[in-house]
Amino acid sequence: MDEQEYMTLSEASKYAGIKRATIYNYLNDLNIKTFKAGRSHQAYITTADAQKLKEYKASPWKFKVEMRKRKEDTLEMPAVKKEAA
């Protein structure tokens, strides 16, 4: 069985050279899932995913990212009724 190495989000942010707050946006953009071990509140990602974060920071145009829609973009305009002349 293949053993994967993990690092905390703080370690991953230092490794990728991004701020801790920015890492959450990157995780969301790249659809990277975090893991928790036991009762620990500490979140972990694989070292391969940390490498993806580093590559994403260096050249974001190489990644296809589904942009999040703003609330205003998802609401439908109410239908306007035209009055008969």
LOKETI-366672 format. One record per atom (N, C-alpha, C, CB): atom name; x, y, z negated. Coordinates in pm, 1 decimal, always signed. Glycine has a CB too. Example, Ala and Ser with C-alpha at 12.3 -4.5 7.8 and 13.67 -1.06 7.14 Angstrom:
 pakol     east    north       up
     N  +1319.0   -569.0   -780.0
    CA  +1230.0   -450.0   -780.0
     C  +1320.0   -330.0   -780.0
    CB  +1130.8   -447.3   -904.6
     N  +1285.0   -225.0   -708.0
    CA  +1367.0   -106.0   -714.0
     C  +1290.0     +3.0   -787.0
    CB  +1408.4    -59.8   -572.5
This chain:
 pakol     east    north       up
     N    +84.4   -118.2     +0.0
    CA     +0.0     +0.0     +0.0
     C    +88.5   +124.0     +0.0
    CB    -95.8     +0.1   -122.0
     N    +50.1   +223.4    +79.3
    CA   +127.2   +347.2    +90.4
     C    +99.6   +438.8    -27.9
    CB    +94.6   +419.3   +221.7
     N   +204.9   +481.1    -95.9
    CA   +192.6   +574.8   -206.4
     C   +204.0   +715.7   -151.9
    CB   +300.0   +548.4   -315.1
     N   +106.4   +801.9   -180.6
    CA   +111.9   +940.9   -138.5
     C   +160.8  +1026.1   -254.2
    CB    -26.0   +989.5    -88.9
     N   +231.7  +1131.8   -220.0
    CA   +276.8  +1224.7   -321.8
     C   +180.3  +1341.3   -327.2
    CB   +420.9  +1273.1   -293.7
     N   +157.1  +1392.3   -446.5
    CA    +63.2  +1501.6   -468.7
     C   +134.8  +1617.0   -537.2
    CB    -57.6  +1454.6   -553.0
     N    +78.6  +1736.0   -519.0
    CA   +128.1  +1852.5   -591.3
     C     +8.9  +1937.9   -632.7
    CB   +228.7  +1934.7   -504.3
     N    +27.6  +2015.8   -738.4
    CA    -79.7  +2103.6   -785.1
     C    -96.9  +2218.2   -686.4
    CB    -49.6  +2158.0   -927.9
     N   -207.5  +2288.5   -699.5
    CA   -231.0  +2402.3   -611.1
     C   -129.3  +2513.2   -635.5
    CB   -372.7  +2456.0   -630.3
     N    -84.6  +2528.9   -759.1
    CA    +19.3  +2628.7   -788.5
     C   +150.2  +2592.0   -719.3
    CB    +41.4  +2640.9   -941.0
     N   +187.5  +2465.2   -725.7
    CA   +309.1  +2419.1   -658.4
     C   +295.5  +2434.1   -506.6
    CB   +338.8  +2271.9   -695.2
     N   +177.5  +2401.5   -454.7
    CA   +154.1  +2411.7   -310.3
     C   +159.6  +2557.1   -263.3
    CB    +18.2  +2350.0   -274.0
     N   +107.8  +2649.1   -343.3
    CA   +111.8  +2789.3   -303.9
     C   +255.1  +2841.7   -301.5
    CB    +26.5  +2873.4   -398.6
     N   +336.0  +2798.9   -396.2
    CA   +477.7  +2837.9   -395.7
     C   +550.5  +2775.2   -277.0
    CB   +546.2  +2796.3   -527.9
     N   +520.9  +2649.5   -248.5
    CA   +583.8  +2578.6   -137.0
     C   +549.8  +2645.1     -2.8
    CB   +539.5  +2431.2   -135.9
     N   +421.3  +2682.4    +14.3
    CA   +376.9  +2741.6   +140.9
     C   +406.2  +2890.9   +149.3
    CB   +228.6  +2718.2   +159.6
     N   +439.6  +2952.2    +35.9
    CA   +469.1  +3095.2    +35.7
     C   +344.9  +3182.2    +44.1
    CB   +560.2  +3128.2   +149.6
     N   +235.5  +3134.9    -16.4
    CA   +111.9  +3212.0    -18.3
     C    +67.6  +3232.3   -161.4
    CB     +1.6  +3142.3    +63.2
     N    -18.5  +3331.2   -182.2
    CA    -68.7  +3357.9   -316.7
     C   -168.6  +3250.0   -357.0
    CB   -134.0  +3497.9   -324.3
     N   -181.3  +3231.2   -484.7
    CA   -271.8  +3129.0   -538.6
     C   -415.8  +3154.0   -493.6
    CB   -264.3  +3126.4   -692.6
     N   -459.0  +3279.6   -489.6
    CA   -596.2  +3310.1   -447.8
     C   -616.7  +3279.4   -299.4
    CB   -629.1  +3457.6   -476.2
     N   -516.6  +3298.8   -217.1
    CA   -526.3  +3275.6    -73.6
     C   -537.2  +3127.6    -41.6
    CB   -406.4  +3335.1     -2.5
     N   -481.6  +3043.5   -125.8
    CA   -480.4  +2899.8    -97.5
     C   -622.0  +2844.7    -84.6
    CB   -404.8  +2824.6   -207.3
     N   -716.3  +2900.6   -159.2
    CA   -854.6  +2851.9   -151.4
     C   -915.5  +2881.9    -14.5
    CB   -940.5  +2915.6   -262.5
     N   -885.2  +2998.2    +43.0
    CA   -932.9  +3029.5   +177.8
     C   -871.8  +2934.0   +279.7
    CB   -899.3  +3175.4   +214.7
     N   -743.7  +2907.9   +266.9
    CA   -675.7  +2816.1   +358.7
     C   -731.6  +2675.1   +346.6
    CB   -525.1  +2815.1   +331.6
     N   -755.1  +2630.5   +223.9
    CA   -812.5  +2496.6   +203.3
     C   -948.4  +2486.9   +271.2
    CB   -825.7  +2464.8    +52.2
     N  -1027.3  +2592.7   +259.4
    CA  -1159.4  +2594.2   +321.6
     C  -1147.7  +2598.1   +474.1
    CB  -1240.8  +2714.5   +271.2
     N  -1058.5  +2682.5   +526.6
    CA  -1040.1  +2693.4   +671.5
     C   -997.0  +2561.2   +733.8
    CB   -937.5  +2800.9   +703.2
     N   -909.4  +2489.1   +665.7
    CA   -853.8  +2365.1   +719.6
     C   -929.3  +2240.2   +673.3
    CB   -708.7  +2353.4   +680.3
     N  -1035.7  +2260.2   +596.0
    CA  -1115.7  +2148.0   +542.5
     C  -1030.0  +2048.0   +466.0
    CB  -1188.5  +2076.0   +656.1
     N   -943.8  +2098.0   +380.7
    CA   -857.9  +2012.9   +297.5
     C   -928.3  +1989.2   +164.8
    CB   -716.8  +2078.0   +275.1
     N   -939.7  +1864.2   +128.7
    CA  -1004.3  +1826.6     +3.2
     C   -901.8  +1820.5   -109.6
    CB  -1076.2  +1691.2    +17.6
     N   -944.2  +1861.3   -227.8
    CA   -857.7  +1853.6   -345.8
     C   -896.6  +1731.0   -427.4
    CB   -868.3  +1983.4   -432.4
     N   -804.1  +1687.5   -511.8
    CA   -824.5  +1571.0   -597.2
     C   -799.2  +1610.2   -741.7
    CB   -732.3  +1453.8   -555.0
     N   -867.5  +1543.8   -831.9
    CA   -843.3  +1562.4   -974.7
     C   -812.0  +1426.6  -1034.1
    CB   -965.9  +1628.7  -1046.3
     N   -719.8  +1425.0  -1129.2
    CA   -678.2  +1299.9  -1192.3
     C   -734.2  +1292.5  -1334.1
    CB   -523.7  +1287.6  -1194.0
     N   -812.5  +1190.8  -1359.3
    CA   -865.5  +1169.0  -1493.0
     C   -948.1  +1285.8  -1543.0
    CB   -753.6  +1142.3  -1588.4
     N   -922.5  +1326.4  -1665.1
    CA   -995.9  +1437.5  -1725.6
     C   -930.6  +1572.3  -1699.6
    CB  -1008.5  +1415.7  -1873.8
     N   -822.9  +1571.0  -1628.6
    CA   -749.5  +1694.0  -1600.9
     C   -833.7  +1789.1  -1515.6
    CB   -616.6  +1662.4  -1530.3
     N   -824.0  +1917.4  -1546.3
    CA   -891.9  +2019.1  -1467.1
     C   -802.1  +2067.6  -1353.5
    CB   -934.0  +2136.9  -1555.9
     N   -682.1  +2016.7  -1348.6
    CA   -583.6  +2055.4  -1247.2
     C   -620.4  +1992.0  -1112.7
    CB   -440.0  +2012.7  -1290.3
     N   -621.5  +2072.8  -1006.6
    CA   -652.2  +2022.4   -872.8
     C   -521.6  +1990.5   -800.5
    CB   -736.6  +2125.7   -791.9
     N   -523.1  +1883.7   -721.9
    CA   -405.1  +1837.6   -649.5
     C   -437.8  +1822.8   -501.4
    CB   -353.9  +1703.8   -707.4
     N   -335.1  +1839.6   -417.4
    CA   -345.5  +1807.4   -275.3
     C   -222.8  +1724.4   -239.2
    CB   -355.7  +1937.8   -186.2
     N   -230.3  +1655.6   -126.8
    CA   -116.3  +1574.7    -84.9
     C     -5.5  +1665.6    -32.4
    CB   -158.4  +1471.8    +23.0
     N   +115.7  +1615.6    -32.7
    CA   +227.6  +1694.2    +19.3
     C   +211.5  +1716.7   +170.3
    CB   +362.2  +1623.4    -10.7
     N   +146.0  +1623.3   +240.0
    CA   +118.8  +1641.4   +382.4
     C    +24.1  +1759.1   +404.0
    CB    +59.2  +1512.9   +442.9
     N    -75.3  +1772.1   +316.3
    CA   -167.0  +1885.8   +325.7
     C    -96.6  +2016.8   +290.6
    CB   -287.6  +1864.8   +233.2
     N     -3.6  +2012.5   +197.2
    CA    +74.7  +2132.0   +163.6
     C   +158.4  +2175.7   +284.1
    CB   +166.3  +2104.9    +41.0
     N   +208.9  +2079.1   +358.7
    CA   +284.0  +2110.7   +480.4
     C   +191.7  +2176.2   +584.2
    CB   +349.4  +1982.3   +539.2
     N    +66.9  +2129.1   +593.3
    CA    -29.8  +2190.6   +684.5
     C    -53.8  +2336.9   +647.0
    CB   -163.0  +2112.6   +682.8
     N    -63.9  +2364.6   +515.8
    CA    -83.1  +2501.9   +469.4
     C    +33.8  +2590.3   +511.7
    CB    -99.5  +2505.1   +316.8
     N   +153.2  +2536.9   +499.1
    CA   +273.6  +2611.4   +536.0
     C   +274.6  +2640.3   +686.6
    CB   +400.6  +2532.7   +495.5
     N   +238.0  +2541.2   +767.0
    CA   +232.1  +2558.9   +911.8
     C   +120.9  +2656.0   +951.1
    CB   +211.0  +2423.9   +980.8
     N     +9.1  +2650.5   +880.9
    CA   -103.4  +2739.9   +908.3
     C    -64.8  +2885.1   +880.7
    CB   -225.8  +2700.3   +823.5
     N    +10.5  +2906.3   +774.0
    CA    +54.8  +3041.9   +742.3
     C   +149.3  +3093.6   +850.7
    CB   +124.2  +3045.6   +604.3
     N   +238.3  +3006.6   +897.4
    CA   +337.9  +3047.4   +996.8
     C   +274.6  +3075.1  +1133.1
    CB   +445.1  +2939.8  +1010.8
     N   +178.4  +2994.5  +1173.9
    CA   +117.6  +3013.3  +1306.7
     C    -29.8  +2972.4  +1304.5
    CB   +194.1  +2931.4  +1413.9
     N   -115.8  +3060.9  +1253.7
    CA   -258.2  +3026.7  +1241.9
     C   -327.9  +3005.9  +1375.0
    CB   -329.3  +3133.7  +1166.5
     N   -276.8  +3062.8  +1483.5
    CA   -340.5  +3048.7  +1614.5
     C   -331.4  +2906.7  +1669.9
    CB   -277.8  +3145.0  +1712.4
     N   -245.7  +2823.2  +1613.8
    CA   -232.3  +2685.3  +1660.6
     C   -341.5  +2593.9  +1604.8
    CB    -96.0  +2630.8  +1622.4
     N   -415.8  +2642.4  +1506.4
    CA   -517.9  +2561.5  +1441.0
     C   -655.8  +2606.6  +1485.9
    CB   -505.3  +2570.4  +1287.6
     N   -740.8  +2510.9  +1513.3
    CA   -878.6  +2543.8  +1546.0
     C   -955.2  +2552.2  +1415.0
    CB   -942.3  +2438.2  +1643.5
     N  -1003.6  +2671.0  +1384.7
    CA  -1071.4  +2693.8  +1258.0
     C  -1213.8  +2739.9  +1287.1
    CB   -995.1  +2798.4  +1171.0
     N  -1308.6  +2673.9  +1226.2
    CA  -1447.7  +2715.0  +1237.0
     C  -1468.5  +2830.4  +1140.1
    CB  -1546.1  +2596.1  +1207.1
     N  -1490.9  +2947.5  +1194.7
    CA  -1505.8  +3065.1  +1109.6
     C  -1637.5  +3058.2  +1033.4
    CB  -1498.7  +3194.2  +1193.2
     N  -1632.9  +3102.9   +909.8
    CA  -1752.9  +3106.1   +828.1
     C  -1843.8  +3217.7   +876.5
    CB  -1717.9  +3124.7   +679.2
     N  -1972.6  +3192.0   +874.6
    CA  -2067.9  +3294.3   +915.0
     C  -2104.2  +3379.7   +795.1
    CB  -2194.0  +3231.0   +977.1
     N  -2122.4  +3506.8   +821.8
    CA  -2168.2  +3595.9   +716.1
     C  -2317.8  +3574.5   +697.0
    CB  -2136.6  +3745.1   +749.9
     N  -2367.5  +3612.1   +581.4
    CA  -2509.9  +3596.0   +553.5
     C  -2594.2  +3671.2   +656.7
    CB  -2542.6  +3645.5   +411.6
     N  -2549.2  +3791.0   +694.0
    CA  -2625.5  +3870.5   +789.3
     C  -2637.8  +3797.9   +923.4
    CB  -2559.8  +4007.9   +809.0
     N  -2535.8  +3720.1   +959.8
    CA  -2537.3  +3649.7  +1087.4
     C  -2630.8  +3529.4  +1086.0
    CB  -2397.5  +3605.1  +1123.4
     N  -2660.0  +3476.5   +970.2
    CA  -2741.3  +3355.4   +963.6
     C  -2889.7  +3384.7   +946.9
    CB  -2694.2  +3268.4   +850.3
     N  -2923.5  +3506.8   +907.6
    CA  -3063.8  +3540.6   +890.6
     C  -3126.3  +3572.0  +1025.9
    CB  -3079.9  +3659.7   +794.4
     N  -3248.0  +3526.0  +1045.2
    CA  -3317.2  +3553.9  +1170.3
     C  -3400.8  +3680.3  +1153.7
    CB  -3406.0  +3433.8  +1213.2
     N  -3406.2  +3756.3  +1258.4
    CA  -3486.9  +3877.7  +1257.3
     C  -3633.6  +3837.6  +1267.6
    CB  -3446.4  +3974.2  +1373.7
     N  -3721.0  +3908.7  +1195.8
    CA  -3862.5  +3876.0  +1207.9
     C  -3914.1  +3913.6  +1346.0
    CB  -3944.0  +3947.4  +1099.2
     N  -4008.7  +3835.9  +1393.1
    CA  -4065.0  +3861.3  +1527.0
     C  -4143.6  +3991.4  +1524.6
    CB  -4156.4  +3743.2  +1573.3
     N  -4127.7  +4071.6  +1628.5
    CA  -4199.3  +4197.8  +1639.3
     C  -4317.9  +4176.6  +1731.0
    CB  -4107.0  +4311.8  +1691.8
     N  -4435.8  +4212.2  +1682.5
    CA  -4556.7  +4198.0  +1762.2
     C  -4577.0  +4323.5  +1844.5
    CB  -4679.4  +4170.6  +1673.0
     N  -4605.3  +4303.3  +1970.9
    CA  -4631.7  +4416.6  +2058.5
     C  -4781.9  +4444.0  +2056.6
    CB  -4580.6  +4389.3  +2204.2
     N  -4814.1  +4571.6  +2047.2
    CA  -4955.5  +4609.1  +2049.1
     C  -5005.2  +4613.9  +2192.0
    CB  -4977.8  +4744.9  +1979.7
     N  -5126.7  +4571.8  +2209.8
    CA  -5187.0  +4576.5  +2342.8
     C  -5220.1  +4719.9  +2377.8
    CB  -5313.6  +4488.3  +2350.0
     N  -5190.3  +4760.4  +2499.6
    CA  -5213.2  +4899.7  +2541.4
     C  -5352.9  +4923.9  +2589.9
    CB  -5117.2  +4938.2  +2649.0
